Amino acid sequence: MGGLYGNAAATALEDCPSEARGIVSGMLQQGYAFGYLLATVFARALVNTTPYQWRPLYWFGACPPIFLILFRLCLPETQAYRERQLVRNATGNLTGTFLAEGKVALRRHWKLLTYMILLMTGFNFMSHGSQDLYPTMLQNQYSFNANQVTITQVVANLGAMFGGTIIGFLSQSLGRRFSIIAISIVGGALLYPYTFVSNNGVIASAFFEQACVQGAWGVIPIHLMELSPGSFRTFVVGSSYQLGNLVSSASSTIEATIGERFPLPPLKDESRYNYGIVICIFMACVYAYVILLTFLGPEYLGRDFHVENDDDMRAAATNDAMDVLHHSHMGNSGSDGDEKAHGGFGEKV
């Protein structure tokens, strides 16, 4: 699963027209929220409602990858990838050129790569910190039943899909960093109702809070793509995301451990903790971290993904190899039918 994110982002965004990158990024990222929504619904419908207990949920989860494989088989490689392969093959040493690209990228961009991992650590803490322990809070602290928890989670993920798509779209005109910072400030302001409203009104708070969390996330796929070195765009996007995910995997444990310091009166001999205040404080710190790191970081809005504008590739490949790409552009310029079907090397599909 960890290997899919970078490849999915590249497939969706490398050939995307520049003016559509923001909204496509938001829609891509909200596949996460839609999957979460489906998992919530099917968990309520299948877990402990059949003689097979929890197993039907995993049987259901095994089906979507089959459709994903079939769908990907029908898609061609991106134009940006084919351009790079053309240059690498033209050098006569595909493996050597690929490794040379890696050395150039690490030498020139190691600080940027470190920054991206730190940024994604904050973003993963943002999503896991606001979501993982939230159903437990609703049940343990506010005595929500299973149906109330399911409804709250479904509405929250509808908010996530709404926010991610809208903020992703707005980032195309407002900028990636500004969009992340602005929606994070709004999300911080909504933390109190998200964690302290103890009746069904919390459903509305969950909608808007997750709209903010995933609104910031909706910018991330294209922001990472534009920041990444061209030769290792897929690797860097996927690795920074997953390394950040690795660090943030302890978020629910951290929150649960802190929660033990805020006990509530037992209910029916069941221990209860004030997870609301813990999630609120934890998320306030995470929002502050993300805002600060985003403010201090770079932004390359509208960066050209085509290989002829990649200085790293020029440093790793020979001039003759880059000339092959230029001749390919010239050859394709007279093949209108082929360009319409596949997109010429110089055309943004």
C-alpha positions as CSV (number, residue, x, y, z in Angstrom):
1,M,0.0,0.0,0.0
2,G,2.8,2.4,0.8
3,G,4.2,2.1,-2.8
4,L,0.9,3.2,-4.3
5,Y,0.7,6.9,-3.2
6,G,3.6,8.3,-5.2
7,N,2.7,6.4,-8.3
8,A,-1.0,7.4,-8.0
9,A,-0.1,11.1,-7.6
10,A,2.2,11.0,-10.6
11,T,-0.3,9.2,-12.8
12,A,-3.0,11.7,-11.9
13,L,-1.0,14.9,-12.0
14,E,2.1,14.7,-14.2
15,D,0.1,15.3,-17.4
16,C,-2.6,17.4,-15.8
17,P,-3.1,20.8,-17.4
18,S,-1.5,23.4,-15.1
19,E,-4.8,25.3,-14.4
20,A,-6.6,22.0,-13.3
21,R,-3.9,20.8,-11.0
22,G,-5.4,22.1,-7.8
23,I,-8.9,20.6,-8.2
24,V,-7.5,17.3,-9.5
25,S,-5.1,17.2,-6.5
26,G,-8.1,17.7,-4.1
27,M,-10.2,15.1,-5.8
28,L,-7.3,12.6,-5.8
29,Q,-6.6,13.0,-2.1
30,Q,-10.2,12.6,-1.1
31,G,-10.1,9.0,-2.3
32,Y,-8.7,8.6,1.3
33,A,-11.9,10.1,2.8
34,F,-14.2,8.2,0.5
35,G,-12.4,4.9,1.4
36,Y,-12.7,5.9,5.1
37,L,-16.4,6.5,4.6
38,L,-16.9,3.1,3.0
39,A,-14.9,1.4,5.7
40,T,-17.1,3.1,8.4
41,V,-20.3,2.0,6.7
42,F,-19.3,-1.5,6.0
43,A,-17.8,-2.0,9.5
44,R,-21.1,-1.1,11.0
45,A,-22.9,-3.3,8.5
46,L,-20.6,-6.4,8.6
47,V,-18.6,-6.5,11.9
48,N,-20.3,-8.6,14.6
49,T,-23.5,-8.8,12.6
50,T,-22.8,-12.1,10.9
51,P,-21.5,-15.5,12.2
52,Y,-18.1,-14.5,10.7
53,Q,-17.6,-11.6,13.1
54,W,-15.0,-9.2,11.7
55,R,-13.9,-11.2,8.7
56,P,-16.5,-9.9,6.2
57,L,-14.9,-6.5,6.4
58,Y,-11.6,-7.8,5.2
59,W,-13.3,-9.8,2.5
60,F,-14.8,-6.6,1.2
61,G,-11.5,-4.8,1.5
62,A,-9.9,-7.4,-0.7
63,C,-12.1,-6.5,-3.7
64,P,-11.2,-2.8,-4.5
65,P,-7.6,-3.6,-5.4
66,I,-8.8,-5.9,-8.1
67,F,-10.6,-3.1,-9.8
68,L,-7.6,-0.8,-9.3
69,I,-5.3,-3.3,-11.0
70,L,-7.8,-3.6,-14.0
71,F,-8.2,0.2,-14.2
72,R,-4.4,0.9,-14.1
73,L,-3.8,-1.8,-16.8
74,C,-6.0,0.3,-19.2
75,L,-4.0,3.5,-18.6
76,P,-0.9,4.4,-20.6
77,E,2.3,5.8,-18.9
78,T,2.3,9.5,-18.5
79,Q,3.9,11.8,-21.1
80,A,6.4,13.1,-18.5
81,Y,7.6,9.5,-17.8
82,R,7.9,8.7,-21.5
83,E,10.0,11.8,-22.0
84,R,12.4,10.8,-19.3
85,Q,12.7,7.2,-20.6
86,L,13.5,8.6,-24.0
87,V,16.4,10.7,-22.7
88,R,17.7,7.8,-20.5
89,N,17.6,5.4,-23.4
90,A,19.4,7.9,-25.6
91,T,22.4,7.9,-23.3
92,G,23.0,4.2,-24.1
93,N,23.2,3.5,-20.3
94,L,19.7,3.6,-18.8
95,T,20.7,2.3,-15.4
96,G,23.8,4.6,-15.2
97,T,21.8,7.6,-16.1
98,F,19.1,6.7,-13.6
99,L,21.6,6.4,-10.8
100,A,23.3,9.7,-11.9
101,E,20.0,11.4,-11.6
102,G,19.6,10.2,-8.1
103,K,23.1,11.5,-7.1
104,V,22.3,14.9,-8.6
105,A,19.0,15.0,-6.8
106,L,20.4,14.1,-3.4
107,R,23.3,16.5,-3.7
108,R,21.2,19.4,-4.8
109,H,18.0,18.8,-2.8
110,W,18.7,17.0,0.4
111,K,17.6,19.9,2.5
112,L,14.3,20.0,0.6
113,L,13.8,16.3,0.9
114,T,14.3,16.6,4.7
115,Y,11.8,19.5,4.8
116,M,9.2,17.4,2.9
117,I,9.4,14.5,5.4
118,L,9.0,17.0,8.3
119,L,6.0,18.6,6.6
120,M,4.4,15.2,6.0
121,T,5.0,14.2,9.6
122,G,2.9,17.2,10.6
123,F,0.1,16.4,8.1
124,N,-0.1,12.8,9.1
125,F,-0.3,13.8,12.8
126,M,-3.1,16.2,11.7
127,S,-5.2,13.4,10.1
128,H,-4.5,10.6,12.6
129,G,-4.6,13.0,15.6
130,S,-8.1,14.2,14.7
131,Q,-9.5,10.8,13.6
132,D,-8.0,7.7,15.2
133,L,-9.3,8.3,18.8
134,Y,-12.4,10.3,17.9
135,P,-14.8,7.3,17.8
136,T,-13.5,6.2,21.1
137,M,-14.1,9.7,22.5
138,L,-17.7,9.7,21.2
139,Q,-18.4,6.3,22.8
140,N,-16.3,6.5,26.0
141,Q,-16.8,10.1,27.0
142,Y,-20.1,11.1,25.4
143,S,-21.8,7.7,25.5
144,F,-22.7,7.7,21.8
145,N,-24.1,4.4,20.5
146,A,-22.7,2.6,17.5
147,N,-25.3,4.1,15.1
148,Q,-24.5,7.7,16.3
149,V,-20.8,7.1,15.9
150,T,-21.3,5.7,12.4
151,I,-23.4,8.7,11.4
152,T,-20.9,11.2,12.8
153,Q,-18.0,9.5,11.0
154,V,-19.9,9.4,7.7
155,V,-20.8,13.1,7.9
156,A,-17.2,13.9,8.9
157,N,-15.9,12.2,5.8
158,L,-18.4,13.9,3.6
159,G,-17.0,17.1,5.0
160,A,-13.5,15.9,4.2
161,M,-14.4,15.3,0.6
162,F,-16.0,18.7,0.3
163,G,-13.2,20.6,1.9
164,G,-10.4,18.7,0.1
165,T,-11.9,19.4,-3.3
166,I,-12.7,23.0,-2.6
167,I,-9.4,24.0,-1.0
168,G,-7.4,22.1,-3.6
169,F,-9.2,24.1,-6.3
170,L,-8.7,27.4,-4.5
171,S,-5.0,26.7,-4.1
172,Q,-4.6,27.1,-7.8
173,S,-5.3,30.8,-7.5
174,L,-4.5,31.5,-3.9
175,G,-1.3,29.5,-3.7
176,R,-0.4,26.2,-2.0
177,R,1.1,27.6,1.1
178,F,-1.5,30.3,1.7
179,S,-4.3,27.8,1.3
180,I,-2.8,25.3,3.8
181,I,-2.1,28.0,6.4
182,A,-5.5,29.7,6.0
183,I,-7.6,26.4,6.4
184,S,-5.3,25.3,9.2
185,I,-6.2,28.5,11.1
186,V,-9.9,27.8,10.6
187,G,-9.5,24.2,11.7
188,G,-7.8,25.3,14.9
189,A,-10.7,27.7,15.6
190,L,-13.1,24.8,15.3
191,L,-11.3,22.4,17.7
192,Y,-13.4,23.4,20.7
193,P,-16.8,22.4,19.2
194,Y,-15.2,19.4,17.6
195,T,-14.1,18.0,20.9
196,F,-16.4,19.5,23.6
197,V,-19.9,19.4,22.1
198,S,-21.5,16.4,23.8
199,N,-24.7,16.0,21.9
200,N,-25.7,15.4,18.3
201,G,-24.6,18.9,17.4
202,V,-21.1,17.5,17.3
203,I,-22.0,16.1,13.9
204,A,-21.9,19.5,12.3
205,S,-18.6,20.3,14.0
206,A,-17.2,17.0,12.7
207,F,-18.2,18.0,9.2
208,F,-16.4,21.3,9.2
209,E,-13.4,20.2,11.2
210,Q,-12.7,17.4,8.8
211,A,-13.4,19.8,5.9
212,C,-10.4,21.8,7.3
213,V,-8.1,18.8,7.9
214,Q,-8.7,17.3,4.5
215,G,-8.9,20.8,2.9
216,A,-5.2,21.2,3.8
217,W,-4.6,17.7,2.7
218,G,-6.2,18.4,-0.7
219,V,-3.3,20.7,-1.6
220,I,-0.7,18.1,-0.6
221,P,-0.5,15.9,-3.7
222,I,0.3,18.7,-6.1
223,H,2.3,20.7,-3.6
224,L,4.6,17.6,-3.1
225,M,4.7,17.0,-6.9
226,E,5.8,20.6,-7.5
227,L,8.4,20.6,-4.8
228,S,10.0,17.2,-5.8
229,P,13.0,16.8,-8.0
230,G,11.8,15.7,-11.4
231,S,13.8,12.5,-11.8
232,F,12.6,11.1,-8.5
233,R,9.2,12.8,-8.2
234,T,7.3,9.5,-7.6
235,F,9.8,8.2,-5.1
236,V,10.1,11.5,-3.2
237,V,6.3,12.0,-3.0
238,G,5.6,8.5,-1.8
239,S,8.6,8.2,0.6
240,S,8.0,11.6,2.3
241,Y,4.4,10.7,2.8
242,Q,5.1,7.3,4.2
243,L,8.0,8.4,6.4
244,G,5.8,11.1,7.8
245,N,3.1,8.4,8.3
246,L,5.6,6.3,10.1
247,V,6.5,9.0,12.6
248,S,2.8,9.9,13.2
249,S,1.7,6.2,13.7
250,A,2.1,6.7,17.4
251,S,-0.5,9.5,17.5
252,S,-3.4,7.4,19.0
253,T,-1.0,5.9,21.6
254,I,0.2,9.3,22.6
255,E,-3.3,10.6,22.9
256,A,-4.5,7.5,24.8
257,T,-1.5,7.8,27.2
258,I,-2.1,11.5,27.9
259,G,-5.8,10.7,28.3
260,E,-5.1,8.6,31.3
261,R,-4.1,11.8,33.1
262,F,-7.6,13.1,32.7
263,P,-9.9,10.5,34.1
264,L,-13.7,10.8,34.3
265,P,-16.1,9.1,36.7
266,P,-16.6,5.4,35.7
267,L,-19.8,4.5,34.0
268,K,-21.1,0.9,34.5
269,D,-17.7,0.0,35.9
270,E,-16.0,1.1,32.7
271,S,-13.0,3.4,32.9
272,R,-13.6,6.7,31.1
273,Y,-11.2,9.5,30.1
274,N,-11.5,13.0,28.9
275,Y,-10.2,12.4,25.4
276,G,-11.8,15.6,24.2
277,I,-9.4,17.9,25.9
278,V,-6.5,15.7,24.8
279,I,-7.5,15.7,21.2
280,C,-8.0,19.5,21.4
281,I,-4.6,20.3,22.9
282,F,-2.8,17.7,20.6
283,M,-4.4,19.1,17.5
284,A,-3.7,22.7,18.4
285,C,0.0,21.8,18.7
286,V,-0.1,20.0,15.3
287,Y,-1.9,22.9,13.6
288,A,0.7,25.3,14.9
289,Y,3.5,23.1,13.7
290,V,2.0,22.7,10.2
291,I,1.4,26.4,9.9
292,L,4.9,27.3,10.9
293,L,6.6,24.7,8.7
294,T,4.4,25.7,5.7
295,F,5.2,29.4,6.2
296,L,8.9,28.7,6.3
297,G,8.9,26.3,3.3
298,P,9.1,26.9,-0.4
299,E,6.4,26.8,-3.1
300,Y,6.8,26.1,-6.8
301,L,3.2,26.9,-8.0
302,G,2.8,25.9,-11.7
303,R,6.2,24.2,-12.0
304,D,6.8,22.7,-15.4
305,F,7.0,18.9,-15.2
306,H,8.5,18.4,-18.7
307,V,12.0,17.0,-18.8
308,E,13.4,19.7,-21.1
309,N,13.0,22.2,-18.2
310,D,14.6,19.9,-15.6
311,D,18.1,21.1,-14.7
312,D,18.8,17.9,-12.8
313,M,18.3,15.8,-15.9
314,R,20.6,18.0,-17.9
315,A,23.3,17.6,-15.3
316,A,22.9,13.7,-15.3
317,A,22.4,13.1,-19.0
318,T,24.5,14.1,-22.0
319,N,23.6,17.0,-24.3
320,D,23.2,14.5,-27.2
321,A,20.5,12.7,-25.2
322,M,18.6,16.0,-24.5
323,D,18.9,16.7,-28.2
324,V,17.1,13.5,-29.0
325,L,14.1,14.8,-27.0
326,H,14.2,18.0,-29.0
327,H,14.2,16.1,-32.3
328,S,11.3,14.0,-31.1
329,H,9.4,17.2,-30.5
330,M,10.1,18.3,-34.0
331,G,9.0,15.0,-35.4
332,N,5.8,14.9,-33.5
333,S,4.9,18.5,-34.5
334,G,3.8,17.2,-37.9
335,S,1.7,14.3,-36.6
336,D,-1.5,16.0,-35.5
337,G,-3.5,12.8,-35.3
338,D,-0.9,11.1,-33.1
339,E,-0.8,14.1,-30.8
340,K,-4.5,14.1,-30.4
341,A,-4.5,10.4,-29.5
342,H,-1.5,10.3,-27.2
343,G,-0.3,13.9,-26.7
344,G,3.0,15.1,-28.2
345,F,6.1,15.3,-26.0
346,G,5.9,19.1,-26.0
347,E,2.1,19.2,-25.3
348,K,0.6,19.4,-21.8
349,V,-2.1,16.7,-21.9
